[in-house]
Amino acid sequence: MPSEAGLPRRTVLTALGVASVAGTFAASAPARAAERSGTAATATAADLPAPAAHWSFDEGSGTSAADASGNAHTATLRSAAGWDTGKVGAHSLTLTAGGNATASGPALDTSKAFSVAAWVNLSQLGGYQTAVSIDGKVVSSFYLGLRDDTGTFAFARLDSDATQNAAVAAAASAPTAGTWTHLTGVSDPSAGVTRLYVNGVLEGQADYTAGWAGTGDTAIGRALYGGGQVDQWHGLIDDVWMFPTALTSDQVATLAGVPVETTTPLLSVDVAHPAHAVSPILPGLMFEDINHSGEGGIYAELVQNRSMMADDSTPVHWSAVGGTSLALDMTTPLNDVLTRSLKVVLPSGTGAGTRAGVANDGFWGIPVRPRTTYTARLFAKASRRIGPLTVSLESADGATVYASARLPHIGTAFRDRPFELTLRTGSGAPVTGDARLTVTTADPAAAGGTLWLQHVSLFPPTYNRRPNGLRVDLMEKLVALKPKFLRFPGGNFLEGNTIATRFNWKNTIGPVWERPGHMDDAWGYWSTDGLGILEYLEWVEDMRAQPVLAVFAGYALRGEHVTGDALKPFVQDALDEIEYVTGPVTSTWGAKRAADGHPKPFPLEFVEIGNEDWFDSSGSYDERFAAFHDAIKAKYPHLKLIATTSVTSRTPDLIDEHYYLAPSAAQASTHKYDNRDRGSTKVFVGEWAAQEGRPTPDLNAALGDAAWLAGLIRNSDQVLMECYAPLFSHVKNNVWATNLIAYDNLTSYVSPSYWAQQMLTSRLGDKVLPATARALPAVATVATRAGNRLYLAVVNSGTEKVDVPVELSGLVKGVRKHATVTVLTGPSRTATNTLSAPSALTPRTSTVTGAAAAFTSTLPPLSVTVLELVLT
């Protein structure tokens, strides 16, 4: 992920409730009634208020377009603007690069209520294309047209004459090229909203109360942004109206030439003709060591700086007990990689009743629970034979010992393997997170001597009882999601700020006391690499998932990169890594895996080449990807290779796309993939999240996440895999604000977004059903089916309950009247879960009656709902 949550130009920041159902998979589209009829009825004066301006574009020649309202806002055709066949009347405006029609000054006051409408026909899709706008000084006072970030038509307004905070009412489906579509944007300050109507049907609505007046020209076919003319329209525009009032829905239907009865709310699902299969590998997890998500997080080690390698000058997280003096000793290494030890000079008063040694404060304290078994491992030697050496879990002030164990003696040399001790707390031990670990002696023979320590480790019980394993409560939360894969080890953690500080997998295998560790400089703390390649693979194994292995591809975050011959060692490292994962015990690296305790090869299908290489301004990724691609495919032709940005030298099997969005932008982008070319490279959305809430998402973000995920599921013929990021944050090291799960050293909790994802991915069929929504601007949905079970997931991002008429077509018989409904909701957008209130927002499941071929479902405000219907 990027070091900051960078968003593309003009990403939606404050849009609300803007998404409905997939237009791409719709068997029919009620909202397109005017076009189906082949008519283009224009509104009569009696039906509509007096317009501020009206350009019919029926001139067909010349460089002027008259204002039919009589208000003298004549538009002048500029640059590549011309005439073509019209939708309403004989002619229309045709625009290509640089072409537009501009009327001098504003045609209406955009600080007050107003409406703008036009017939539009795109000759090409993609990018920002504005059909109608009025200039401010820096930006347009509104934008009616196509948005790149949502992939849909939209009506957008900014809070002020500046490039920030856009409220976007976006359409409920992706547009198509070569098709006439009627757009109406309504700014209604009395209601505090903007609305977008498509072919007379309300499809988008956004909260907006700012209201400011554009004082510049009125433009047709372009917009203003950052003080420059942008958003060139490509195609035709006809019959543009502006009204100094907020049109009603009936008036908009009249203007669009559609019957009012075809614009009322309706959600229809075709149960008989599935659009495509749900990707069987769609939901997964992404992990990198950020926010102390590995060290001090899921990696269960409780001692911080166990290897004494975290700082070059000071034994951080270690403190003296009993008047000792501490220092890092560079002349007394444990081995070739742990090249220093903690030197503890014992005071002359050490003896019976006067202990001396060291204490470690863990990761913001060491957690203790009653009746719990801990495993301590350490290397220790002294200037002379001493003993016993006591290892204790005790209160932060040392006054209370919760558990302890003793080494009878230690000698004058480090052993080949660490000492191992078992510490057990009694039934009277407290539940506390602020304990410490001490290593002390009260042996009079030790007085005035020196003690050296290395690799001082303490593990609680771990998931599946693995000796170098993972934290139980966090693993249980992940397993409950039933992920299909784990993408690891990152993320920026994979790359490092420099090539020297990358995740070097060969340094993460073998005994943990033979791993040098490295500075996780992407996120600012030391990694012991105790969570190494084998531990990641066993993590995947324990979840019954599959690995998505990200390999270092010769690029570091600060721009350092290698190509040509200098890249070859890194390509070989990747081949060796794949062999470590998949190779037989007779292979070089398969034998090393077996020596590490896992003779059986791991399955592997996906390998990702690098991470977010769009940041590489040198443009070297195309060459680097080709080198990895050719070498890996030559030896492992069955593997699927994932590119992290577009490449032309080779064709990747998937491309990894990342999206960090405001909740409103996530809601607005639910249809991003609806209109994607199905012949293009398949997609892995390897990082995504709505950014609101700290350290975990609030309900508003969860609604955005649910709407976005509904779009990914709906398009899972194209988006084969997805995973939210980041996964974890320690509450004491919340560098990246919004994360799925948070914890301290003792307890953990899941966010509303966790529950939203769990609802959508656990109540999921194996086929996506065609669905259409009409006049449901605050709703996003996806329908799937497995056998006779229909799952209808619906997200209501609005603050009012919504009555949704539902029609099921293609039924063989009918629907069982009793249905199961699961709902996640809360009292406000900012409602959330916390360590102190971990269950404030959780899904509730109940049985409802009244399901039928046609029924009405009432959605609570600010809710994610999944209906499970049984077809008969």
Disulfide bonds with the S-S distance in Angstrom:
none
